[in-house]
Amino acid sequence: MDIRQMRYFIAIAEEKNITAAANRLHMSQPPLSLQLKQMEEELGVMLVERNGKKLELTDKGKVLYRHALNIVHSFEEVKNELQETDEGRKGNLSIGINTLSVPEFPDWIELFHAAYPLVYIRVVQNDSAYLTELVKNRLIELALIRLPLPNRDVNYLHLYNEPFVFVCRKQGEESITIEEISTFPLILPSTEGLGSFNIIHEAFSREQLPLNVVCECSDMKVLMELVSSGIGSTIVPKSVFQTYGHSSLFAREIQDSVLKSSVGLIWLKQHYLSQPAKHFIDLIKEQLDLVEGFSE
């Protein structure tokens, strides 16, 4: 028996008349009678008792009717869910976010959830290199990362650049030069694959200035606490200070600096991207007024 025959039998059981059931199904009576006969022969049981033109379900017919309702209902649910998933209204969104934080991320998630409340969202936080590996291994679909992180296996959507700031305990001038920073003991944001560490080192090397690093820390909250304790100052993207900075800390603009952090969204090249993931990309583009066309 197939789903079509299940529908036929439900109509017969509910109408209790072949002609009425056939009209309901928009088909002629002889083919429907033949379908009923074939079902009884296939199952080896009598499903209905005939009393003139009226049909009554046998005990076995009642059993089949009950199961047929469940099967057809489940089939319709599957069809609807597949359609909703295809449209991105249901499904899963797995996304990684870089350790250094993207301040807008909670707002983006809130907007996405409001638009697609039935999509299950999973968020993973780690450094850019690790998140890229998760994308490449298809463990997450999207990742918000900080550059530089060259990789030919992923598509990259550039979102924005932001400057680094010098963070210390003592309030001073609004700005500071790299040369002045070179005299301070520093706590740098560092972990394997974190692009900021390399950006800072390259900037000081280019200016042929020493970098007095006394500590490295990959956790931004802990890093700010260390700076607040007086162990050293730090250099971080501006949004990191806005997210994790203490009231006792002060951020100063770095003069004439090439110290900038680039934020982007990545996904795997030449691989199926779910509709929820596409919707999330479109949402970010809309929020940041990006005009690039979407492409897988």
Protein Blocks (a to p, Z undefined) as FASTA:
>chain_A
ZZklmmmmmmmmmnopaklmmmmnopafklmmmmmmmmmmmnopafbdcehjbccddfkl
mmmmmmmmmmmmmmmmmmmmmmmmmnopgccddddddfkopaklmmmmmmmmmmmmmbcc
ddddddfklmmmmmmnopafbdcdddddddfkbccddfbdcddddddfbdcdfbdcfklm
mmpccdddddehiaklmmmmmmmmmnopacddfbdcfbfklmmmmmmnopaccdddfklm
mmmpcfkbccdddehiabdcdddddddehiacdfklmmmmmmmmmmnopabdcdZZ
